[in-house]
Amino acid sequence: MSLPPLLSQLSIPVIGAPLFIIAQPDLVIAQCKAGIVGAFPALNARPPEVLDDWLTRIKSELQQAKIDHPDRPIAPYAVNQIVHQSNDRLQQDVDLCVKHQVPIVITSLRPPGEVVEAVHSYNGLVFHDVISVRHAQKAIEMGVDGLILVCAGAGGHAGLMSPFALITEVRRFWDGPLILSGAMSKGEHVFAALAMGADMAYMGTRFIASKEAIASPAYKQSLVHSVASDIVYTNLFTGVHGNYLRSSIVSAGFDPDNLPQAEKNSMNFSNTSSKAWRDIWGAGQSVAGIESVDSVQEIVDRMVIEFAQVQVRLTASK
């Protein structure tokens, strides 16, 4: 299925995944100006009233960028909403998305029925994170416009299914937009995702190692120096399984090879829980492809070239 018109004019079919704590307006605006969808979690705007200011700024700067550079692809932006009982500001944040008519809302965790209704009231799009076929089916029942398949190796709250398996199974009953997440950092990875049946790639970790991200220099350098085997999958820190950098787990005083299991559904989105992401660093296996800290524009430009090079190689081999 072709992508909605909103997503038809991008530099490369990529969404910059919303990064808890790290993704703020500077990063989102840079991603959109580079021609990929920039996204941030609503919960990053603290206190909640700050979200209104962020949305006003992002809309204004992107509108001006379209005027100043009519020949460039300026991508839409997205806001991530955590649909979970611990998120006591969900309704307030959704109301602000409606007020600003946020083009894309990315929902996570529980089926987002109430969010879908609100976003569809102004013809916005809702994409939902899923890690299994069952989650995908529930999201479709709620009326989402697209599915984000969070597969093995993805940063943050990831699943364990191979992208080959999950795409194959989901495509049996869903012909709508599919966005693939899991260990991607290069243009050839985006090409592979499309070849497998996805419509877009979803990248988070690669953009933590960008100049615009507010992650600490130590965090960014850890991504550069890490390899895929340095990623640890655990539910200890938030109650939901996710991937984290081994070095940060050690620095926090834990043994990454002997981590206990957290109580199920113990996730907490209060200010204090942010330490799980501030001190214990989320990352995906895509660290294997991160070699330097670059600007967002440099990262995207390189991916565009890498994507084109794959096309050339395949054409030459025929």
C-alpha positions as CSV (number, residue, x, y, z in Angstrom):
1,M,0.0,0.0,0.0
2,S,1.3,3.5,-0.8
3,L,1.9,5.9,2.0
4,P,-0.6,8.7,2.8
5,P,0.1,11.9,0.8
6,L,1.4,13.5,4.0
7,L,4.4,11.1,3.8
8,S,4.9,11.0,0.0
9,Q,7.6,13.7,-0.2
10,L,10.5,12.8,2.1
11,S,14.3,12.7,1.5
12,I,14.2,9.0,2.5
13,P,11.3,7.1,4.1
14,V,12.3,7.3,7.7
15,I,10.7,8.3,11.0
16,G,13.0,9.5,13.8
17,A,11.7,7.5,16.7
18,P,10.6,9.5,19.7
19,L,13.3,9.4,22.3
20,F,12.3,9.7,26.0
21,I,14.0,12.7,27.6
22,I,16.3,13.2,24.6
23,A,14.0,14.3,21.8
24,Q,13.1,18.0,22.1
25,P,12.2,20.7,19.5
26,D,15.8,21.2,18.2
27,L,16.1,17.6,17.2
28,V,12.6,17.3,15.8
29,I,12.9,20.4,13.7
30,A,16.3,19.4,12.4
31,Q,14.9,16.0,11.4
32,C,11.9,17.5,9.6
33,K,14.1,20.0,7.8
34,A,16.4,17.2,6.7
35,G,13.3,15.5,5.1
36,I,12.5,12.8,7.6
37,V,9.7,12.7,10.2
38,G,10.8,14.0,13.6
39,A,9.1,12.8,16.7
40,F,9.1,13.4,20.4
41,P,7.2,12.0,23.4
42,A,4.7,14.4,24.9
43,L,6.0,13.5,28.3
44,N,9.4,15.1,27.4
45,A,7.7,18.5,27.8
46,R,7.9,19.2,31.5
47,P,5.9,20.7,33.1
48,P,2.9,19.7,31.0
49,E,2.2,23.3,30.0
50,V,5.5,23.4,28.1
51,L,4.0,21.1,25.4
52,D,1.9,24.0,24.1
53,D,5.0,26.1,23.6
54,W,6.9,23.2,21.9
55,L,4.1,22.6,19.4
56,T,3.8,26.3,18.6
57,R,7.5,26.5,17.9
58,I,7.7,23.4,15.8
59,K,4.8,24.3,13.7
60,S,6.1,27.9,13.2
61,E,9.6,26.9,12.3
62,L,8.6,24.2,9.9
63,Q,6.1,26.5,8.2
64,Q,8.8,29.1,7.7
65,A,11.2,26.4,6.4
66,K,8.7,25.6,3.7
67,I,8.5,29.2,2.7
68,D,12.3,29.7,2.7
69,H,13.1,26.4,0.9
70,P,10.1,25.5,-1.3
71,D,12.4,23.1,-3.3
72,R,13.3,21.0,-0.2
73,P,11.2,18.2,1.3
74,I,10.2,19.4,4.8
75,A,8.7,16.5,6.6
76,P,5.8,16.5,9.0
77,Y,6.4,16.0,12.7
78,A,4.9,13.5,15.2
79,V,4.1,13.4,18.9
80,N,4.3,10.2,20.9
81,Q,1.6,9.4,23.5
82,I,2.0,6.7,26.1
83,V,-1.4,5.1,26.5
84,H,-0.9,3.6,30.0
85,Q,-2.7,4.0,33.3
86,S,0.4,5.6,34.9
87,N,0.3,8.5,32.4
88,D,-1.9,10.8,34.3
89,R,-1.5,13.7,31.7
90,L,-2.6,11.7,28.6
91,Q,-5.9,13.5,28.1
92,Q,-4.3,16.9,28.6
93,D,-1.6,16.1,26.1
94,V,-4.0,14.7,23.5
95,D,-6.2,17.8,23.8
96,L,-3.1,19.9,22.9
97,C,-2.4,17.7,19.9
98,V,-6.0,18.3,18.8
99,K,-5.6,22.0,19.4
100,H,-2.4,22.1,17.2
101,Q,-3.7,19.5,14.8
102,V,-0.5,17.5,15.1
103,P,0.0,15.6,11.8
104,I,1.0,12.3,13.2
105,V,0.5,10.8,16.7
106,I,2.5,7.8,17.6
107,T,0.9,5.7,20.4
108,S,2.6,3.2,22.6
109,L,1.7,0.3,24.9
110,R,-2.1,-0.1,25.2
111,P,-4.7,0.0,22.3
112,P,-5.2,3.7,21.7
113,G,-9.0,3.9,21.0
114,E,-9.6,7.2,22.7
115,V,-6.5,8.8,21.0
116,V,-7.5,7.5,17.6
117,E,-11.0,9.2,17.9
118,A,-9.4,12.5,18.9
119,V,-6.8,12.6,16.2
120,H,-9.2,11.5,13.5
121,S,-11.4,14.5,14.4
122,Y,-9.0,16.7,12.5
123,N,-7.9,14.0,10.0
124,G,-4.6,13.4,11.7
125,L,-2.8,10.0,11.5
126,V,-2.2,7.5,14.3
127,F,0.6,5.0,14.1
128,H,0.8,2.5,16.9
129,D,3.9,0.6,18.3
130,V,3.4,-3.2,18.3
131,I,5.8,-6.1,19.2
132,S,3.5,-9.0,18.2
133,V,0.7,-10.1,15.9
134,R,-1.8,-9.9,18.8
135,H,-0.9,-6.3,19.5
136,A,-1.2,-5.5,15.8
137,Q,-4.7,-7.0,15.6
138,K,-5.8,-5.0,18.6
139,A,-4.5,-1.8,17.2
140,I,-6.2,-2.3,13.9
141,E,-9.5,-2.9,15.8
142,M,-9.0,0.5,17.3
143,G,-8.8,2.1,13.9
144,V,-5.1,3.1,13.7
145,D,-3.7,4.3,10.4
146,G,-0.4,2.5,10.5
147,L,1.6,0.0,12.5
148,I,5.1,0.4,13.8
149,L,6.7,-3.1,14.1
150,V,9.2,-2.9,17.0
151,C,11.3,-5.9,16.3
152,A,14.4,-7.6,17.8
153,G,17.3,-5.3,18.3
154,A,15.3,-2.0,18.5
155,G,16.2,0.5,21.2
156,G,14.0,1.2,24.2
157,H,10.9,-0.9,24.7
158,A,11.5,-3.5,22.0
159,G,10.2,-7.0,21.1
160,L,12.0,-10.2,20.3
161,M,10.5,-11.2,17.0
162,S,12.5,-11.2,13.8
163,P,11.4,-8.5,11.4
164,F,11.1,-11.1,8.6
165,A,8.6,-13.1,10.7
166,L,6.6,-10.2,12.0
167,I,6.2,-8.4,8.7
168,T,5.3,-11.7,7.0
169,E,2.6,-12.5,9.5
170,V,1.2,-8.9,9.8
171,R,1.0,-8.5,6.0
172,R,-1.4,-11.5,5.9
173,F,-4.2,-9.3,7.3
174,W,-3.0,-5.7,7.0
175,D,-2.2,-3.8,3.8
176,G,-1.9,-0.4,5.5
177,P,1.3,1.5,6.2
178,L,4.0,-0.5,8.0
179,I,6.9,1.1,9.7
180,L,9.8,-1.2,10.7
181,S,12.0,-0.7,13.8
182,G,15.0,-2.8,14.8
183,A,18.7,-2.3,14.6
184,M,18.7,0.1,11.6
185,S,21.2,3.0,11.2
186,K,22.1,3.1,7.5
187,G,20.5,3.8,4.1
188,E,20.9,0.2,3.0
189,H,18.9,-0.8,6.1
190,V,16.1,1.4,4.9
191,F,16.2,-0.2,1.5
192,A,16.1,-3.7,3.1
193,A,13.1,-2.7,5.2
194,L,11.2,-1.7,2.1
195,A,12.3,-4.8,0.2
196,M,10.8,-6.9,3.1
197,G,7.4,-5.3,2.8
198,A,7.6,-2.2,5.1
199,D,6.8,1.3,3.9
200,M,9.2,3.2,6.2
201,A,12.0,2.7,8.6
202,Y,11.9,3.8,12.3
203,M,15.3,4.9,13.7
204,G,16.0,6.1,17.2
205,T,19.4,5.2,18.5
206,R,21.2,6.6,15.4
207,F,19.8,10.1,16.2
208,I,20.9,10.0,19.9
209,A,24.4,10.2,18.5
210,S,23.6,13.5,16.7
211,K,24.7,17.0,17.5
212,E,21.1,18.2,18.0
213,A,20.2,15.5,20.6
214,I,20.4,16.6,24.2
215,A,22.0,13.3,25.4
216,S,25.2,13.7,27.3
217,P,28.5,13.6,25.5
218,A,29.3,10.4,27.4
219,Y,26.1,8.8,26.2
220,K,26.8,9.7,22.6
221,Q,30.4,8.4,22.7
222,S,29.2,5.2,24.3
223,L,27.0,4.6,21.3
224,V,30.0,5.2,19.0
225,H,32.2,2.8,20.9
226,S,29.6,0.1,21.5
227,V,28.8,-3.0,19.5
228,A,25.6,-5.0,19.2
229,S,26.6,-7.4,22.0
230,D,26.8,-4.5,24.4
231,I,22.9,-4.2,24.4
232,V,21.1,-5.8,27.3
233,Y,17.4,-6.7,27.2
234,T,15.6,-6.4,30.5
235,N,12.4,-5.2,32.1
236,L,14.0,-4.3,35.4
237,F,14.2,-0.5,35.0
238,T,10.6,0.3,33.8
239,G,8.6,-2.9,34.1
240,V,8.5,-3.3,30.3
241,H,11.2,-5.1,28.5
242,G,13.7,-2.9,26.7
243,N,17.2,-2.6,25.4
244,Y,19.9,-0.7,27.3
245,L,23.7,-0.1,27.0
246,R,25.7,-2.5,29.2
247,S,28.2,0.1,30.2
248,S,25.5,2.4,31.8
249,I,24.0,-0.6,33.7
250,V,27.4,-1.3,35.2
251,S,27.9,2.4,36.0
252,A,24.6,2.4,37.9
253,G,25.8,-0.5,40.1
254,F,24.0,-3.4,38.5
255,D,25.4,-6.7,37.1
256,P,24.0,-6.8,33.5
257,D,24.4,-10.6,33.5
258,N,22.4,-11.1,36.6
259,L,19.5,-8.7,36.5
260,P,16.3,-9.6,38.4
261,Q,12.9,-9.4,36.8
262,A,10.7,-6.4,37.6
263,E,7.1,-6.7,38.7
264,K,4.8,-6.8,35.6
265,N,3.1,-3.6,34.7
266,S,5.1,-1.6,37.2
267,M,5.9,1.2,34.7
268,N,5.9,4.7,36.2
269,F,6.1,7.9,34.2
270,S,6.6,10.2,37.1
271,N,9.6,12.6,37.1
272,T,11.6,10.2,39.2
273,S,11.3,7.3,36.7
274,S,13.2,9.3,34.1
275,K,16.4,8.2,35.9
276,A,15.9,4.9,34.1
277,W,16.6,6.7,30.8
278,R,18.9,9.5,32.1
279,D,21.3,7.2,34.0
280,I,20.7,3.8,32.4
281,W,20.9,4.5,28.7
282,G,18.5,3.1,26.2
283,A,20.0,1.9,22.9
284,G,19.4,-0.6,20.1
285,Q,21.7,-3.0,18.3
286,S,22.0,-0.4,15.6
287,V,25.0,0.8,17.6
288,A,26.9,-1.6,15.3
289,G,26.5,1.0,12.5
290,I,27.3,4.2,14.5
291,E,30.8,5.4,13.9
292,S,30.6,9.1,14.8
293,V,28.5,11.9,16.3
294,D,27.1,14.0,13.4
295,S,24.5,16.6,12.7
296,V,21.1,15.3,11.7
297,Q,21.5,16.7,8.2
298,E,24.8,14.8,7.8
299,I,23.2,11.6,9.0
300,V,20.3,11.9,6.6
301,D,22.4,13.0,3.7
302,R,24.6,9.9,4.2
303,M,21.6,7.6,4.4
304,V,20.2,9.0,1.1
305,I,23.5,8.3,-0.6
306,E,23.7,4.8,0.9
307,F,20.1,4.1,-0.2
308,A,20.9,5.2,-3.8
309,Q,24.0,3.1,-3.9
310,V,22.1,0.0,-3.2
311,Q,19.7,0.8,-6.1
312,V,22.7,1.3,-8.4
313,R,24.3,-2.0,-7.3
314,L,21.1,-3.9,-7.9
315,T,20.6,-2.3,-11.3
316,A,24.2,-3.1,-12.3
317,S,23.9,-6.7,-11.3
318,K,20.9,-7.3,-13.6
